[in-house]
């Protein structure tokens, strides 16, 4: 077993891994978090757009009804 320390001070077996598996896990978690945040922003924008569209539809229906 060849114990190596990466730049972020994690220890790993270099005989089993070409690079630090701990850093790979942390990098993947960060990517997943970024993806979830982007999806949440997109769904918030879609909800606002839907809400605005409904409000516009109601206004137009009221205009037609009152005419």
CORVENDA-V673999 format. One record per residue. RES is the residue in one small letter. PSI is psi in whole degrees, 0 to 359 (* if undefined). Layout:
{{RES:PSI} {RES:PSI}}
//
This chain:
{{x:129} {x:99} {x:125} {x:152} {x:129} {x:180} {x:336} {x:16} {x:22} {x:145} {x:140} {x:163} {x:108} {x:343} {x:332} {x:331} {x:138} {x:332} {x:172} {x:117} {x:334} {x:315} {x:322} {x:320} {x:315} {x:319} {x:319} {x:318} {x:320} {x:319} {x:317} {x:319} {x:316} {x:319} {x:316} {x:319} {x:319} {x:319} {x:320} {x:319} {x:317} {x:319} {x:326} {x:317} {x:320} {x:320} {x:318} {x:317} {x:317} {x:316} {x:317} {x:319} {x:318} {x:318} {x:317} {x:319} {x:318} {x:316} {x:315} {x:321} {x:321} {x:321} {x:313} {x:320} {x:321} {x:347} {x:*}}
//
